Amino acid sequence: MDNGRGSSDLLHDAARRAARYLESLEKRPVAPSRGAVARLAALDVPLPDAGAAPDAVLAELDALVSPATMAMAGPRFFGFVIGGSLPAPLAASVLATAWDQNAAKFDVTPGVAALEKVALRWIVEALGLPAGTGGGFVTGATVANFAALAAALRAVLARVGWDVEAHGLFGAPPITVVVGDEVHVSVLKALAMLGLGRDRVFRVPVDAHGRMRADAVPRLDAPAVVCLQAGNVNTGAFDPATAIVPRAREAGAWVHVDGAFGLWAAAAPARAALMAGFEAADSWATDAHKWLNVPYDSGLVLVRDPEALRGAMTVSAAYLPEGGLRDPADFTPELSRRARGVELWAALRALGRSGLADLVERCCRHALRFADGLAAAGHRILNEVVLNQVLVSFGDADRTRRVIAAIQEEGTCWCGGTVWQGHAAMRVSVSSWATTEHDVERSLACMLAVADRVR
Ligand SMILES: *Cc1c(COP(=O)(O)O)cnc(C)c1O
């Protein structure tokens, strides 16, 4: 295969098509048209016997799939809590893909290993976590929760003399696992994968915002793991860490924090109070593909005691690093993987501390504007808008669902539906760097007009 000129033309073609795609997002509806989705049927052919030229492959992809994408990279997608991708990490991702580094070992791929080490330290600083906190670059918060809870399992059982990596859970002392009743499903999935069980957890009742009630946390006896949430996926609310964490740690429990997007509040001075007390936990899971706005496949597991994570994740229990070189694979479930830290580094390098603070704060301000605008028109806001999440009801469940469907169909913006403590609601999540005040006003006008029309 020609790695010279042919490949260069192809990459320029890919870059041109990518740029054209991003420019198209300003004008096209956020959701793909029914026609574009129907045309995907053309992909469904038997594996061709003969190959195709790379430029033809790219052209086919662009023609068929680009129009069938949801404009998540655009400024008016408010479904789920996902950001877009900042220009610097997007471009860095293209370069890093060309590097094609297998990021498992330091001595084989020193460039990306060094980059990840620095990015990790920057993240720990930006999020106000204890100096020396270790971590790994994983696919998302689900796997970050998994890896952190594996470290927790190792640590709490080691304290009672049980080596869980060697002997598994058979015959091990039982572990008490405490979660809030509003726990994210990914934490339960992680517990299930670890053999701790989805259903044997103690679920602490929550208040009207979805926050764990500190007075309802049971008395803890080690070994125990307490899972807190920083940023409820519906309301944006934070569990009361200052009331729970010191008590739990005193009792010998490991405290884990699912902060998939909420952890980033710590980077914005005006929101940092929400994160008070969470820095005293033992581990944290977050997504960089949410609020840091890097491309997908970018979660972070962070653990106060890096040795607990290494012990749980390393392929060989006997292995110890030489000369202080940090082998990335010792801190993640994966062995081979792409160098995810590249995009993270690029985003932080491009934003700086102040840019990151501004990104988080701007999204929160936009969310507040949505809430004010919707409330002023007489619609009921179901949550206290402390962060970037807004829950709005347009009346009964049926009408709310019809308004959501009509907003999605209209195409100016896209929001999803949810059920909050028994009430159907539309959820507006603002987490993209690309969203401007103009986008917010345009989207708000569309929401109000559509809600007026739907009876
Ligand atoms: C998004 C989210 C997750 C899961 O993150 P993935 O990256 O999708 O695996 C976990 N917890 C919370 C609170 C979330 O918002």
The ligand as a Gaussian input file, in Angstrom:
#p B3LYP/6-31G(d) Opt

LIG

0 1
 C      -23.049000       9.485000      31.539000
 C      -23.016000       9.004000      32.920000
 C      -22.427000       7.763000      33.237000
 C      -21.945000       6.809000      32.190000
 O      -20.946000       7.343000      31.372000
 P      -20.521000       6.634000      30.012000
 O      -19.411000       7.446000      29.509000
 O      -21.726000       6.674000      29.133000
 O      -20.114000       5.244000      30.315000
 C      -22.336000       7.420000      34.560000
 N      -22.811000       8.222000      35.529000
 C      -23.392000       9.416000      35.276000
 C      -23.873000      10.274000      36.408000
 C      -23.516000       9.851000      33.950000
 O      -24.076000      11.040000      33.688000

